[in-house]
Amino acid sequence: IETTSELLKSNLSYAKIGAKLENEVFTKRWIEDVCYRLNNNKFYLKPKVSAKFLKLNDFINSKACGQSGFCFDEIEKIEEVDYQDFVYDLTVNNENHNFIANNFVVSNCVGGVLATNLEEGGIISPGGVGFDINCLHPDTLINLEHGTYLEIKNLNNNFEAYLLEKENKKLTKAKILLNLRRKETKLLEIKTKFGNKILITKDHPVYTPDSFKEAKDLILGEKIISYPFKGVRYERPPKISILSQEDFLSFCKKIGLNNNGNRLNQILNYLKKRNLLPLFADSYGFPYVLKVFGYTLGDGNISKKFDYLSLWGNLEDLILIKKDLEKIRVNSIIIKRTRRTNRTNAELTEYEIKKTEYCLRVSKSFALLLGALGCPIGKKTETKFDLQKWLKDLPLWQKRLFLAAFFGAELSSPRVFHKFNPAALTLNINKDIKLVNNGTKFMQGIKNLLKEFGVETSEIKIMEELGIKNKTIGLRFQIKSEPKNLIRFFEIIGFEYNQEKQKLGNLTLAYLKYKEKIKSQRQEIRSKIKEYYLTNRIPKRELVKIFAGEFINGRFIERSLRENTNEVRIAFNFPSFKEFIELYSYGDFVIDEIEEIKEINYLGYVYDLTITHPDHNFIANNIVVSNCGVRLLASPFSYEEIKDKIPKLTEQIFKEVPSGVGKGGFWKLNNDEMKKVLEEGAKWLYEIGYATKEDLEATESYGKIEGADADKVSKTAKDRGRDQLGTIGAGNHFVEIQRVAEVFDEEVAKKLGLEKNKVCILIHCGSRGLGHQVASDYIREALRYLDKQGIELVDRELAYFPYQSQLGQDYLSAMKAAANFAFANRQLITFEVRKAFKKIFGKEIELKQVYDVAHNIVKIEEYAEHAEQTQNSQKNTQNYTELTQNSQNLQNSQKEFLYPDLSYKVRGALFEVRKKLGIGHKENVYKNALKIEFTKIGLNYKTEETVPILYENEVIGKY
């Protein structure tokens, strides 16, 4: 109604509005009639779901992505929107390069590789040699570890984000490495069939069942990957004491554990080394302890002698628990056993049933920790226990973590009682007859926790038939099955440590949201049918023509006229839950569909994330999305050794390394020097004293790409780069003082000369205006070529030549020359940075180059198609930086370690605005906001602007 009203204001005809809005539910004629009614102030009430609405079985058949738990969705609308703030992206450390954003599976950005077969001719595209950051609206919600979420603008590298593991379609998590941002003026607003919505830049990849697609390439009805679960907003836990050392010792004394043989001291040392004692709500390990505590109350047992903790479950779920325990350095083992039971069938023939069970055994020290926290000892049916007082003071996300783990063990699995209606979820426990009151109190505590999340439950029932006669008795309550109540449960709480329940919960959530949406539409149409009939006396046959659709049939229209109610049921042809699963399941994820895309105006920052996972994705607003040549120098210093000198060092680097759009350096190249730089690269700078041999050995292609031809670079390009050697420029290029925050692979770090807290310099820049001009020159030539051939492209910036053509070879030579200019540029910046260190420290400081790799480049490479091919050929298939074409020039240490994942897969320029030198004109940042941000984090930085930068009340520069 709202959309139609807006279109009427634009003076469009009824026919044009009908043609614009008609879809699978609303016919053109019905929309035309809506226009007439609105123009005459005759409004409609909410309709019911169409009788033609997809049945659950049909729904599942058409929407399920295999048996994966992911579902297909379809694009319904795409529209560009105005937006004036940061957008965000994530980079995840996973080869599948995707994550879930607003329930969409989208791609993260890690750079790109286009491979064409040289033997079949191949193509080469000047515009295809490079990518930019693609981002999200700052308020986009990112799914984080422990079932939490935060707006992307509030994230830092202390969090782990959930993502899609592409190969097995599983939910996994990885650490956030970087949070990037940039300015944007327009965004796309995307809405989906299952109620998800996201604001995203046009170039941001979104995950579809086949691959990632940029948002601008999505169409209505297109299927995308989503993750419906939302969770609870993260908040920093208060420093509440959960368990003190005194309380732990008191518990040990109570159970008769003394220090004979120094065993108690050993247990204390074990827990202290793992920061599990004393234990606080904000302790790193507490969320993992809390999850295992909750699961133990369901499917766990602490032996009476405290020899170990036993947890039972499916193998894949126990592996998850084991991995969580490893994060807090607690050892465990998984034990497999087979139970054999003899049975007799109706023909009195005996047969044997084998059942394999898995049990996770955890150490005595951890079992004692859980016991001290209040976990029951021995059989839970015979033990008196209640929810602990400390649980009531926790933030909501930690309470959710406890409940979800407990429900993963104890709550019934999501299932459908009727074709369309999920059954109520049931919690059953057994207690000794003498402990009924204690069991009731425990169940009431769980009910009270659920109420904090707005989840309604039934009364607690005593179920004698669930117990053992004269020994135990069953207690039960249910989570009420009203759709809104179940939606709230599955969206906010869900399950932990039970992947099957978690998967079914997500599918149930998507199903219920879709069902409620269709019911709402049917209810609205029913009201309009009554109004049409009573007000205008439109006959039934005409009403059928107006309103009939997928989920609206003649019988529904007839009953709408006959029955005195506006209430509706779901359409008979709506998919059953079983059908829905078959249609929309995609592993642990759900296939959604695009319903609406529109462009909106926006003026502000947008954000992106970098994730330490090879699949490079994350979940943003429940949608799986993607996350977004550099040189690294390692200093001999630790952060603590020089942290007081960083402000002065920042200032000095700014003086030595010019930055800004079009900014020139100290060296204006003459024609001969320009030719040397373009054809010899960093190698020429070594020959004249601006580089070391070790620098070249740690540079891709030894700092020089063979085959470069300076004559293929235009005079305009040369003039643009003539005075730019040794300069940063603008945009997302920077020189940054960094320190190693975390080491993931000690062996690799050692070979690279890196260790935790070591101070490094990262240089991110390229061939400056020269390289940009080379690309522009040859894109124009490529467009002329394609126009002559009558070839049309979706994106003309990806214009190309045949590789073997003269233009293709000319561009390749020019591109190589631009790459050599970039190598030389970063080499000269390295020289300038070393000068800055010498001036601050009063002596030569060894800045060892770790690597230098080109961002955007075209190369000819050989790839092995069959395992039988030679070893040398197979080596060429690796994504290793090509240090030189002449391996004999390498030192032995370099031969042993060719840097993995650095060639053509650089994982994103770092930190964008907040920590870079050379921010440049392009960012056009809000000065006051930027100043506040820098003040909050005590950041030292320099840019080419005119606003003073203060550090400890002293002006250290301007921005």
Secondary structure, 3 states (H helix, E strand, C coil): CHHHHHHHHCCCCHHHHHHHHCCCCCCHHHHHHHHHHHHCCCCCCCECCCCCCCCHHHHHHHHECCCCCCEEEEEEEEEEEEEEEEEEEECCCEEEEEEEECEEEECCCCCCCCCCCHHHCCEECHHHCCCCCCCECCCCEEEEHHHEEEEHHHCCCCCEEEEEECCCCEEEEEEEEEEEEEEEEEEEEEEECCCCEEEECCCCEEECCCCEEEHHHCCECCEEEECCCCCEECCCCCCCEEECHHHHHHHHHHCCCCCHHHHHHHHHHHHHHCCCCCEECCCCCHHHHHHHHHHHHHHEEECCCCCCEEEECCHHHHHHHHHHHHHCCCCEEEEEEEEEEEEECCCCCEEEEEEEEEEEEECHHHHHHHHHHCCCECCHHHCCCCCCHHHHCCCHHHHHHHHHHHHHHHECCCCECCCCCECCEEEEEEEEHHHHHHHHHHHHHHHHHHHHCCCCECCCEEEHHHCCCCCEEEEEEEECCCHHHHHHHHHHCCCCCCHHHHHHHHHHHHHHHHHHHHHHHHHHHHHHHHHHHHHHCCCHHHHHHHHCECCECHHHHHHHHHCCCCCCCCCCCCCCHHHHHHHHEECCEEEEEEEEEEEEEEEEEEEEEEECCEEEEEEEECEEEECCCEEEEEEEEEHHHHHHHHHHHHHHHHHHCCCCCCCCCCCCCCHHHHHHHHHHCHHHHHHCCCCCHHHHHCEHHHHCCCCCCHHHCCHHHHHHHCCCCCCCCCCCCEEEEEECCCCCCHHHHHHHCCCCCEEEEEEECCCHHHHHHHHHHHHHHHHHHHHHHCCCCCCHHHCCEECCCHHHHHHHHHHHHHHHHHHHHHHHHHHHHHHHHHHHHCCCCCCEEEEEECCCCCCCCCCCCCCCCCHHHHHCCCCECCCCCCHHHCCHHHHHCCCECCCCCCCCCCCCCCCCCCCCCCCCCCHHHHHHHHHHHCCCCCCCCCCEEEECCEEEEEC
